[in-house]
Amino acid sequence: MKTQSIRMFLFSLLLGIASVVYAQVQVTGRVVDITGEPIIGANVVLKGTGQGTITDFDGKFSLSDLPKKGTLVVSYIGYVDQTVKIEGGNFYKIVLSEDTETLEEVVVVGYGTQKK
């Protein structure tokens, strides 16, 4: 009787671990602007955590070990941040629009000293 209860305990423990592992998903996607051009180096982060990545040369990204339900925050300088809910799908096309109010102009100032 004791060995049977130990077996049942181990079985339920393994079943619980399997359900936790199954609840984590991999999400891939592509980040583009409104014209369809890929955005290189956009930040893709799981909201509330430090888990994230940046997009590659084609605007593609991949994140693994994410919860089934969560929110991705996609940001890039000069564009409006976009939030996307993770809902069962594993590929997302995210379109960022330009933020015309925050980036009016850029001023670069350079100076230095030199000894002869």
N, C-alpha and C positions, 0 to 999 in steps of 0.2 A: 504494500500500500504506500509506503514511504517513497519507494523509487518511482511509482507511478505519479505521485504528486510532484516530485522533482522534475520528471519529464514534462509534465503539464506546465510547470513554471517556466522551464527553459523554452518550451515551444511558444508560450505566450510572449516571452521576452524577445525571442527572435522575430516573431510576427510583428511586435511593436517596432522593432528596429527597422524591419523591412518597410513598414508603412511610413516611417519618418524619411527614409532614403527615397522612397517613391514620391514623396511630396515635394521634392526639390526638382526644379526643371532647368533646362538650358534655353536661353533666349538669344536669338541672333536677329540682326536687322541691318538697315541701311539708313543713314542720315543724309538728307539732301536739302537743297534750298528750293525756293518756289519755282525755279526754272528746271529743276531736276538734276542740277549739278551736284556731285558729292561734296560733302563738307569734311575736309581732312582735319583730324585732331579735335573733333567735338568730344566733350566729356559726357559719358553715359554712366550715371550713378544710381544705385538702388537707394531710394529715399529713406533717410533715417539711419543709414549705415555708411561705412567708408568703402564698401565694395563697389567697384566700378572699373571702367576701362575708357580708352579713347578710340575713335574711329581710325581706320587705316586709310590708305591712298584712295581706295574706292568708296570711302564713306561707310564701310561695313564694320560691325562690331559683334562680339560674342561674349556673353556672360553665362557662367554655369553656377550650379548650386544655389539657385534663387528659390524663394518660396513660391508656391503656386499662385498666391495673390500678393501683389506688391505694386509699387509704383516706381517707374523709372523717371529720372529727371535728366533731360538732355539740354546741354548748354554750350554756347560758343560765343566768343567776343563779337559784338555787333549784331547779334541775333536775339530774338525773344526766347526765353527758356520755355521748353515744352515738357509737359508731364504726360506719361503714358501708363495706363493701368495694365498690369500683366494679367491676362484673363484667358488661360488655356492655350492661346496661340504661341507659336515659338518663333515666328518671323514677323518683324514689325518694320514698316516703312515710315520713317518719321520725317516730316517736312518742317523745317525751321524758316520763319519769316524774319526779314531784316528789322532791326530796331533802329529806326531813323532818329529817334529823339536822344538816345544816350551817347551817340558817337557823332558829334558834329565836325570836329576837326582834331587832328593830332599835331602837337608841337614837339619837335625834337630839339633839345638843347645839348650842345657838346662843348666841353672845355677841357683844358689840360695844361700841364706845365712841362717844361723841358729844360734840362741842363746842357750847357754847351761843353 
